[in-house]
Amino acid sequence: MMPSKNHIDRSIKTVSGLVHKTLVLTCSALNAMTGAQLYFKCENFQKMGAFKMRGAIHAIQNLSEQQKASGVVTHSSGNFGQAVALAAKNLGVTAYVVMPENAPSVKKEAVKGYGAIVTECESTLEAREKTSEKIQQETGASFLHPSNNLDVILGNATAGVELLEKHPDLDYLLVPVGGGGLIAGTVLAAKYFGHNCKVIGGEPFAVDDAYRALQSGKIELNESTNTVADGLRTHLGDKNFPIIQELVSEIIRVEEEEIVAAMKHIWQRMKIIIEPSSAVPFAAVLREKEKFRDKKVGIILSGGNVDVTKLPF
């Protein structure tokens, strides 16, 4: 079922006051570089440093009081784990976060710092899912999927709505594509709050499952996860794929060196910290300048949780 405008309106009310209304920044140097008018929605300034706070808060708020009392569980290598941990702490709910043993220690410490109970497991999706199920059975906690959950998707949509409220005449809105939760939410925002605004995903060639899924008409998987954009290594799910399939106009793939160059330009020119995944949509604009020339282009900078001791440039 395609969510309605009422669903989005309700999600805006639900997260209001619980998440930051993040800045929209422009940069004349990057406009000159691309020939487009760019508007960057800075979710790197969101609570816990990423858009995922929106989906986590919205999903937990939509649980019953009984469900909240039993807590929430998720599996995440980083940002969504931090989002669930902080959202749960702010709402007085117990959070259990399953993390792969090879997740960056800075992210593990952040999740623990927000008060979540962390369980480490092998770094396979199967191990993450099995461990999450075990915790569910033992505690009665509600499972929150990082991207394939309708309440998470609707919470994510609020970032795009805020951008379109400020700039309703955007021609394009670009976002990175990993698990599909952000692009599904963003394309719903564009459908109900934009004026012929096309949503385009940016995706690394190394993990181009969404690009292939739009061509094949079914969810595709990645053989490898070898990309600097560590937030985009996951694949689409059965809740978000139908929305993406129906509404997203296209996905532009970019090379690893293009991601690193785009990230560097934003750090240098805008003086803000973003993680590699956030740079992917800007890399897509740089790759296809002719498409975006003289257009008004929104870009959601999805997050800024980067290990500054391991920068790719």
N, C-alpha and C positions, 0 to 999 in steps of 0.2 A: 504493500500500500504506500503510495506517495504521500509524505507528510504535507499538511495544508499550511496556509499562511497563519491560521489560528495556532497551530503547533509552534510555529516560530515566535509569534507574539507572546505566547505563554512562556516560552523558554527565555525570552528577553526579560520578562518580569521576574522569573525564577532566579536568574543569576544577578539581577540588578543589586548593586551594593555589596556583592560577594566576590566580584572580580573587578579588576581595573578596566576602565574605558581607556584603552591604550592610545598613544599619540599616533597621528598620521604625519609622516615627515616627507618633505620633497628635497631634491638635491639637484641644483642646476648643472653640476659637473656630470652627473649620471644621465640627466636629460640630454645634454649635449652629446654624450657618448652614444646614446641609443637613437636620438632623433624623435623620442617620444616624451610625453608628459607623464612622469612616474609618481605614483602616490604609494608610499610604503606604510603599511599598517603594522606597527611595531609591537608584535606579541612577544618579542624578546624582553619587553618591559612588563609583561604580565606577571602576576604573582607566581612564584616558583620558576619564572623565566621562560614560560612557553604557553601557547594557546591551549594546551591540554587541561589547564586549570578550569576552563569553561565547561568542557564536557564532563569532567569529574564532579564538579560542583552540581551541575544540572542533574546528572544521573543519581547522585546520592540524595539530593533534595526530593527526587521523585519516588524514593522508596517509602514504604509505609513506616510508621513508628516502630512496629514490631521488627521489621527488617533492619532498620537502623540500629536497634538494640543488639542485634546479632552480629553487626559489623559488616565490612565489605572486604573482598579479596580480589586481587588482580595479579597478572604476571607482566613484568615490564623490565626492560634492560635499563630504563632511565626515566625519561620525562613523564610518562603516564604514572609510573610508580610514585614519583615525587608529587604529581598533581593529586593523586588519590590520597596520599599520606597527608598533605597539607589541607585539602578539602575536608577530609574526615576529621582532622584535628580541629579545624575551625567550626565544624558542625557537631562536635562531641561524639564522634562515631569511631569505633575501633577499626583500624585498617591493617590487613595482612597483605604483604607484598612479596611475591615470589620473584626472585632475581637470578639470572644465570650467574654462575660462579665467575665468569670472565667479564662481567659488567664492570665498567670503570669504578674504582674504589671511591672516587669523588661522588659518583651518583649513589652508590650504596650508603655512604655516610650522610648524604643529603636526605635520603628516604628515612633513615634512622633518626636523623636530626628533627624531622617533622613528627616523630613519635610513632611511626608504623612498626609493626613486627615483621622483620625481614627473614625469609627462609631462602637459602641458596640452593640451587639445583644445577644439574648438568646443563650445558648451553645448547640444548636442543628444544625445539618447540614442543615435542612430545613430553619431555621431562617437565617443562613449565606447566603444561596443561594437566598432567597427572598430579603434580604437587599441589596445584590450585584446587583440583577436585578433592584431594585428600583433606585439605584445610576446610573446604566447604562442608564436607561430610562431618568433620570433627566439631566444627564451630557453628554451623548453620548460617555462615556468612553469605551474603549475596555476591555473585561473581560479576565484575564489571570488565567487559572486554575493552581494550584501549581504543578500538576503532570500529568494531562491528557490533555496535549497540545503538539503538535508535535515540535514546536519551543523550548519549555522548555526542552523536552526530548533531542533534538539535542544539546542544550547548555550544558546540563548535561553530554553528551557523551564526552565532551572535557577533563574532569578529567581523564577518563579511557584512552583516547588517550595519554595524557601526561605521564601517568604511563607506558604505553606500549612502548612509544618512548624510555624511559629510560631503560626498562626491557622487551624487545620484546619476551623473551623466558619464560614468566610466564606460568605455568601449569594451575593455577586457579586464578580467580579474584573474591573476595567476597565483597558483599555490603549488607547493611541493606535494608529491603523491607518494605515500608509503603504504600504510594500512587502509587508506581511503576515507578515514573519518573526517579529515579536514576538507578535502575536496567535495565530499558529499554534502557536508554542511554548507560550504561556500556556494555551491551551485543552487541549493535551495534558497539561500539568501538572495542570489542574483535573480532567480525566478520570480520571487515575490517582491523584491525591493529595488531591483535594477530596471533600466530601460534598454532592452535589447543588449544587455551586457553579457558577453560570451565568457564562459569560464574555461580556462586552459590549465592543464596540469603540466608541471615540470617533473621530469623523472630521469635518473641516471641510466645510460645505456646498460650499465652493469646489472641493474635490477629493474628491467623494463616490463614487469609482469602486467601492469595496468595498461600500457600501450598495446601489448599483445592481447589482453583480455577484450579491449574495445574492438579489435580486429576479429577475434575468434568467436566472440559472443559468450564466452564462458570464463570463469575465474582461472587464471594461469598462475603458476608458481615460478620461483627463481631457482636456477641451478646453483648459483653462487651468491654470496652476500658481500662481494669484494668491492665496496664503494666507500669513499670518504664520508658520504652522507649517511652516517650510521642510523639516523632516524627513519630512513626510507627502505630498510631491508626487508620489511614485512610485505605481505600480499593482501589483496582485497578480500572482503567477506560477503556472505550472502545477504546481509542487511544493507550494506552500502553500494554493492555493485549494481543492483537494479537502478538506483538513483543516478549513479555515475553514467551507466550505459544509456539512460534515457536523456540526460540533460547536459553532459559535458561535451563540448564541441570537439576538442582534440587534446592530445598529449604530445608535448615536444620533449624529445630525449636529448640529453647533453652528455658530453664526455667528462671524465674526471678532472682533466686539466681546466676545462671550462668552469667547473664548479669552484675549484680553488681560486681561479682568477676573479670570478664574480664575488666570492667571499672577501677577497683581498681589496677589491675596489670599494666595497661597502665599508669595510673597516677603515680604509684610508680616507675615503671621501666624506663619509657620513659620521665618522668618529663614533660608531656604535659597535657593540659586540653581537655578532650573530654566529650561530653554529653552521656547519657545512650544509645541512639539509635546507636551511633558510635561504641559502644562496642559489639554489637550483632554479627557482622561477626567474630570477634576474638573469641567470646564465642563459635561460631559454629566450629571453628578450634579446640579449646580445647576439645569440646564435641566429635569430630570425628577424633582424632589424627591419627589413622591408615590410613585413607584416604589421609591425607596430608603429611605423613611422607616422608622425603627426597624430597619433591616437592618444587618448587618455587611458592609462594603464594602471590598475591597482595591483599591488603585490603584497601578499601577506608574508611578513617575516615571521616564520612560525616559532622560533625560539632562539635563545642565546646561551644555552647550557653547554659550554665548550670547555674542555680542559686546556687552559691557556699554556700549559707546559708542553702540549703536543699539537701545536698549530700546524696545518698542512702547508704553510708558506713561510 
